[in-house]
């Protein structure tokens, strides 16, 4: 065999071997018709044996090679190659015999699933939004949907304390069980109607623990808190209400929860006013009081109402109560903040007038004098103007007090201007002093400081704007160097 002939036939032999052909063209030069006939026979035999001779078809010049390798052409629905493509074999979704992949056990004849009564709901199998086309080179029968109950190995969330606790409960036989949860809830309701609130609370707690993340748990948590509330276990009820609001922030029991939280806040606040103690002093005798910091628990109860139900019927009342609680303790900055929230966020509240009056007093007490920030003083002036404009004669006897405070605010503002002017006056910067005296006279003409400013302006009328420079020769030397 010549070198040229070996170069021609060697690649064809390799192609035939890879394609799995049973016969090869003879060594003699075949005609084009014979060669294509042999290629067609080889392809048909290979297809009948269950595999796709796509490489041999491509080398032989056949169009519409199967298997998705030839993206420029597609086999016709009636052709033999199209009927053997793996993309058309098998259903697109699991049939009845494969339902057990999703639910554990199933009937292979009817496809009816058999799910244990205490098993959590199983999500349906997920199907990709877009199935692969015949030109992607992927067979649909090779796509296996994931089992939603099959865990994908270790995850760091498994080490979270709550997950460890859940796994331990499940291993000990105290995992989710709807039947037990509903039975416990029914027993709790019966005990609650008999006013055996402590026993009812224990049953509701069991029901919530045995069927979590369900409406049954939501109702059970609420009834557990109610049982603790009516059995005078107020700190426990407060904590249970908090757990309910944390997990079910839009609970349908919101009105009742906020009503009882407001009652708890008022009780603890009045209890602290009657018997004030240090926050670090423990309470070990009264179950209706927290272990520590009674006033802090009252504040938390008030704040919880507005945080979780800002548009509810008690939101403005909780702000007013919280502001008053701070005001009584002398925490005027916190009180002023609560009154500001009430005035701005709840303009139609029935507590608007009281919020203006008490907010004005709180702002006045926050202000510390001429040497400090004047923001509280400006805010107090705005509140006084708003109170007189918005409420007018509704203020009654308080109107005269507000007007008197308004005059005091104007006097204090004039005093701040006069203090700055006196500073420049004492250091012989009469030009700057004249500017501040003039501003004081124009802005606050009726004040006592305005009279003093006019008298001082007459005294320094002929004084130079800046003090005499006794080292002018030295400062001029530095100025010349700069130039």
C-alpha positions in Angstrom: 0.0 0.0 0.0 1.4 3.3 -1.0 2.0 6.2 1.4 -0.7 8.3 -0.2 -3.3 5.6 0.1 -2.5 5.0 3.7 -3.0 8.7 4.5 -6.5 8.4 3.0 -7.7 5.2 4.6 -6.1 5.6 8.1 -8.6 8.4 9.1 -11.5 6.4 7.7 -10.5 3.3 9.8 -10.4 5.4 12.9 -13.8 6.9 12.1 -15.3 3.5 11.5 -13.9 2.2 14.8 -15.3 5.1 16.8 -18.7 4.9 15.1 -18.9 1.1 15.8 -19.5 0.1 12.2 -19.6 -3.6 11.4 -18.4 -3.2 7.8 -15.9 -0.8 6.1 -15.5 0.1 2.4 -13.2 -2.2 0.5 -9.6 -1.2 -0.3 -10.5 -0.7 -3.9 -11.7 2.7 -4.9 -15.5 2.4 -4.6 -18.0 4.5 -6.5 -19.8 7.3 -4.7 -23.1 5.4 -4.8 -21.6 2.2 -3.3 -19.9 4.2 -0.6 -23.0 6.0 0.5 -25.0 2.8 0.4 -22.6 1.1 2.8 -22.7 4.2 5.0 -26.5 4.1 5.0 -26.5 0.4 5.9 -24.0 0.9 8.7 -26.0 3.8 10.1 -29.2 1.8 10.1 -27.6 -1.2 11.7 -26.1 0.9 14.4 -29.4 2.6 15.1 -31.1 -0.7 15.4 -28.6 -1.8 18.1 -29.7 1.1 20.4 -27.0 3.8 19.9 -26.6 6.8 17.7 -23.8 6.7 15.0 -23.7 10.5 14.9 -20.0 10.7 14.1 -20.2 8.2 11.2 -23.2 10.1 9.8 -21.4 13.3 10.0 -18.3 12.0 8.2 -20.5 10.3 5.6 -22.2 13.5 4.7 -25.7 12.7 6.1 -27.8 15.6 7.2 -29.9 15.8 10.3 -27.5 13.8 12.6 -29.2 12.8 15.8 -28.2 13.4 19.3 -28.3 17.2 19.0 -24.7 17.5 17.6 -25.8 19.2 14.3 -27.3 22.5 15.4 -27.9 23.6 11.8 -30.5 20.9 11.0 -33.2 18.9 12.8 -34.6 15.5 12.0 -38.1 15.4 10.6 -40.9 13.9 12.9 -41.4 11.0 10.5 -37.8 10.0 10.0 -36.2 7.0 11.6 -33.6 9.0 13.3 -36.1 11.3 15.0 -37.9 8.3 16.5 -34.7 7.1 18.1 -33.6 10.4 19.7 -33.5 10.1 23.5 -35.3 13.5 23.8 -38.6 11.9 22.7 -38.4 8.9 25.1 -40.1 8.9 28.4 -42.6 11.4 30.1 -41.6 15.0 31.0 -42.7 14.6 34.6 -42.6 11.7 37.0 -45.4 9.2 36.6 -47.4 7.4 39.3 -44.6 4.8 39.9 -42.1 7.6 40.8 -44.3 9.5 43.3 -42.6 7.7 46.1 -39.5 9.8 45.4 -41.5 12.8 46.8 -43.7 11.2 49.5 -41.8 8.2 50.8 -44.4 5.5 49.9 -47.0 5.3 47.2 -49.1 2.8 45.3 -47.5 1.8 42.1 -50.8 0.9 40.4 -53.0 3.9 41.2 -50.4 6.5 42.1 -52.2 7.4 45.3 -49.8 8.7 47.9 -49.8 7.3 51.5 -48.5 10.1 53.8 -48.3 9.6 57.6 -50.7 11.8 59.6 -47.9 13.4 61.6 -45.7 14.2 58.6 -45.2 17.9 57.7 -46.6 19.1 54.4 -44.3 18.2 51.5 -43.8 20.7 48.7 -44.6 19.5 45.1 -41.7 18.6 42.8 -40.1 21.6 41.1 -39.9 21.5 37.3 -37.5 23.9 35.5 -39.2 26.8 33.9 -37.6 26.1 30.6 -37.0 22.5 29.5 -33.8 21.8 27.4 -34.4 21.8 23.7 -33.4 19.0 21.3 -30.4 21.0 20.2 -28.9 21.3 23.7 -27.4 17.8 23.7 -29.2 16.9 27.0 -31.7 14.2 27.4 -34.8 14.9 29.4 -34.7 11.4 30.9 -31.3 12.3 32.3 -32.9 15.2 34.3 -33.8 14.0 37.8 -35.8 16.3 40.0 -34.4 16.9 43.5 -36.1 15.3 46.4 -37.2 18.2 48.6 -36.9 16.0 51.7 -33.4 14.8 51.0 -30.8 16.8 52.8 -27.7 18.0 51.0 -25.1 17.1 53.5 -24.0 19.2 56.5 -24.9 22.9 56.7 -23.6 25.4 59.2 -27.2 26.3 60.2 -27.4 22.8 61.8 -25.2 24.1 64.6 -27.6 26.9 65.5 -29.0 26.4 69.0 -32.6 26.4 67.8 -31.9 23.7 65.2 -30.0 21.6 67.7 -32.9 21.9 70.1 -35.4 20.9 67.4 -33.3 17.9 66.4 -33.0 16.7 69.9 -36.8 17.0 70.5 -37.5 15.1 67.3 -35.0 12.4 68.2 -36.6 12.0 71.7 -40.1 11.7 70.1 -41.3 15.3 70.9 -41.2 16.5 67.3 -44.1 18.1 65.4 -47.4 16.2 65.7 -50.7 17.8 64.7 -52.9 15.2 66.4 -51.3 15.8 69.8 -51.2 19.6 69.3 -55.0 19.7 68.5 -55.8 17.5 71.5 -53.8 19.7 73.8 -55.4 22.8 72.5 -58.9 21.4 73.0 -57.9 20.5 76.6 -56.6 24.0 77.2 -59.8 25.6 75.9 -61.8 23.5 78.3 -59.6 24.4 81.2 -59.7 28.1 80.2 -63.5 28.1 80.2 -63.4 26.6 83.7 -61.0 29.5 84.7 -58.2 27.1 85.5 -55.7 29.4 83.8 -52.4 28.0 84.9 -53.3 24.5 83.8 -54.7 25.9 80.5 -51.5 27.8 79.9 -49.5 24.6 80.1 -51.8 22.9 77.6 -51.6 25.8 75.1 -47.8 25.8 75.4 -47.7 22.1 74.6 -50.0 22.7 71.6 -47.8 25.5 70.2 -44.6 23.4 70.6 -46.0 20.3 68.9 -47.3 22.0 65.7 -45.0 25.0 65.0 -45.2 27.4 62.1 -49.0 27.0 61.7 -52.1 29.0 62.6 -52.6 26.5 65.4 -49.4 27.7 66.9 -50.4 31.3 66.6 -53.7 30.7 68.4 -52.0 28.6 71.0 -49.4 31.2 71.8 -52.1 33.8 72.2 -54.2 31.7 74.5 -51.1 30.8 76.5 -50.4 34.5 77.0 -54.0 35.1 77.9 -53.9 32.3 80.5 -50.8 33.8 82.1 -52.3 37.2 82.0 -55.5 36.2 83.8 -53.6 34.1 86.3 -51.6 37.3 87.3 -48.3 36.0 85.9 -47.7 39.3 84.1 -44.0 39.0 83.3 -44.6 35.6 81.7 -47.6 36.9 79.8 -45.5 39.9 78.6 -42.8 37.5 77.3 -45.3 35.2 75.6 -47.0 38.2 73.9 -43.5 39.3 72.7 -42.8 35.8 71.2 -46.2 35.9 69.4 -45.5 39.3 67.9 -42.0 38.4 66.9 -43.0 35.3 65.0 -46.4 36.5 63.8 -46.0 40.2 63.3 -49.4 40.6 61.7 -51.3 38.3 64.0 -55.1 38.5 64.0 -55.0 38.9 67.8 -53.2 42.3 67.6 -56.0 44.3 69.2 -56.2 42.1 72.2 -52.5 41.9 72.6 -52.0 45.6 72.4 -54.8 46.2 74.9 -53.3 43.9 77.5 -49.8 45.2 76.9 -51.0 48.7 77.6 -52.6 47.5 80.8 -49.3 45.9 81.8 -47.4 49.1 81.1 -49.8 51.2 83.2 -49.7 48.7 86.1 -45.9 48.5 86.2 -45.5 52.3 85.8 -47.9 53.1 88.7 -46.3 50.3 90.8 -42.9 51.9 90.3 -44.3 55.4 91.1 -45.8 54.1 94.3 -42.7 52.0 95.3 -39.6 53.1 93.4 -36.6 50.8 93.6 -33.3 50.5 91.9 -33.4 48.5 88.7 -30.8 46.0 90.0 -32.8 45.2 93.1 -34.4 41.7 92.5 -38.1 40.9 93.1 -38.5 37.4 94.5 -41.9 37.6 96.2 -44.5 39.1 93.7 -45.2 37.1 90.5 -47.0 40.1 89.0 -43.8 42.1 89.0 -40.7 41.5 86.8 -37.6 40.1 88.5 -35.6 43.3 87.7 -36.4 46.9 86.5 -40.1 47.3 86.8 -40.0 50.7 85.1 -38.0 49.3 82.2 -40.7 46.6 81.6 -43.4 49.3 81.6 -41.4 51.3 78.9 -41.0 48.1 76.8 -44.7 47.4 77.0 -45.6 50.9 75.7 -43.0 50.8 73.0 -44.1 47.4 71.8 -47.6 48.7 71.0 -46.4 51.4 68.6 -43.7 49.2 67.0 -46.1 46.4 66.1 -49.3 48.3 65.6 -48.4 51.9 64.6 -51.9 52.5 63.1 -53.8 50.8 65.8 -56.2 52.5 68.3 -53.7 52.5 71.1 -50.6 53.7 69.2 -51.0 57.4 70.1 -52.1 56.6 73.7 -48.9 54.5 74.2 -46.8 57.4 73.0 -48.5 59.8 75.4 -48.2 57.4 78.3 -44.5 56.8 77.6 -43.8 60.6 77.3 -45.6 61.2 80.7 -43.7 58.4 82.3 -40.3 59.9 81.2 -41.5 63.4 82.2 -42.3 62.3 85.8 -38.9 60.8 86.2 -37.2 63.9 85.0 -36.0 62.4 81.7 -37.0 65.4 79.7 -35.1 64.6 76.5 -36.9 61.2 76.1 -40.2 62.8 77.0 -39.8 65.6 74.4 -38.9 62.9 71.8 -42.1 61.0 72.5 -44.3 64.1 72.4 -42.7 65.1 69.1 -43.6 61.8 67.6 -47.1 62.1 68.8 -47.5 65.6 67.4 -46.0 64.8 64.0 -47.2 61.2 63.3 -50.7 61.4 64.8 -52.1 64.9 63.9 -55.7 63.8 64.5 -55.0 62.3 68.0 -57.1 63.5 70.9 -53.8 63.9 72.8 -52.5 66.7 70.5 -53.2 69.6 72.8 -51.6 67.8 75.8 -48.6 66.8 73.6 -48.1 70.5 72.7 -48.3 71.7 76.3 -46.1 69.0 77.8 -43.8 69.1 74.9 -43.3 72.8 75.4 -42.4 72.3 79.1 -40.0 69.4 78.2 -38.2 71.5 75.6 -37.8 74.4 78.1 -36.3 72.0 80.6 -33.9 70.5 78.1 -32.4 74.0 77.3 -29.3 74.6 79.4 -28.5 78.3 78.9 -26.8 80.8 76.7 -23.5 78.9 76.5 -25.2 75.8 75.0 -27.1 74.8 71.9 -30.2 76.8 71.2 -32.1 74.1 69.3 -34.4 73.2 72.2 -35.2 76.9 72.6 -36.1 77.3 69.0 -38.2 74.1 69.1 -40.0 75.4 72.2 -40.8 78.7 70.4 -42.3 76.8 67.4 -44.4 74.6 69.7 -45.7 77.6 71.6 -46.7 79.4 68.3 -48.4 76.2 67.1 -50.3 75.7 70.3 -51.7 79.3 70.3 -52.6 79.0 66.6 -54.1 75.5 66.5 -56.0 75.5 69.8 -56.6 79.1 70.7 -59.4 79.5 73.2 -59.5 75.7 73.7 -56.4 76.0 75.9 -58.5 77.7 78.7 -56.3 78.7 81.6 -53.3 77.2 79.9 -53.4 79.9 77.2 -52.0 82.5 79.7 -49.2 80.2 80.7 -48.3 79.5 77.1 -48.2 83.2 76.3 -45.9 83.8 79.3 -43.6 81.0 78.2 -43.5 82.5 74.7 -42.4 85.9 76.2 -39.7 84.1 78.2 -38.4 82.4 75.0 -38.1 85.7 73.3 -36.2 87.2 76.3 -33.9 84.2 76.3 -33.2 84.6 72.5 -32.4 88.3 73.1 -30.1 87.3 76.0 -28.1 85.1 73.7 -27.6 87.9 71.2 -26.6 90.3 74.0 -24.1 87.7 75.4 -22.3 87.5 72.0 -22.3 91.3 71.6 -20.8 91.8 75.1 -18.0 89.3 74.3 -16.8 91.5 71.3 -17.4 94.7 73.3 -15.2 93.6 76.2 -12.4 92.7 73.8 -12.6 96.1 72.1 -13.9 94.7 68.8 -16.5 97.4 68.7 -17.3 96.9 65.0 -18.6 93.3 65.7 -20.2 94.4 68.9 -22.2 97.1 67.1 -23.5 94.5 64.6 -24.8 92.3 67.3 -26.3 95.1 69.3 -28.1 96.4 66.1 -29.4 92.9 65.4 -30.7 92.6 68.9 -32.5 95.9 68.7 -34.1 95.0 65.4 -35.2 91.5 66.2 -36.3 91.9 69.8 -37.1 95.6 70.3 -39.4 95.1 73.3 -37.0 93.1 75.5 -35.0 94.4 78.4 -31.7 93.5 76.7 -32.8 95.7 73.7 -32.8 98.7 76.1 -29.3 97.9 77.4 -28.1 97.4 73.8 -29.3 100.9 72.8 -27.6 102.5 75.8 -24.3 100.7 75.0 -24.5 101.6 71.3 -24.5 105.3 72.3 -21.4 104.8 74.5 -19.3 103.1 71.8 -20.5 105.1 68.9 -17.2 106.9 68.3 -15.0 103.9 69.2 -12.8 102.3 66.5 -14.1 99.1 65.0 -10.9 97.2 66.0 -8.5 97.7 69.0 -5.3 99.6 68.6 -2.4 97.5 67.2 0.7 98.3 69.3 2.9 96.0 67.2 2.0 97.3 63.8 5.6 97.4 62.7 5.9 93.7 63.4 2.7 92.7 61.7 3.5 94.8 58.7 6.8 93.0 58.3 5.0 89.6 58.1 2.4 91.0 55.7 5.2 92.3 53.4 6.9 88.9 53.3 3.6 87.3 52.4 3.2 89.6 49.5 
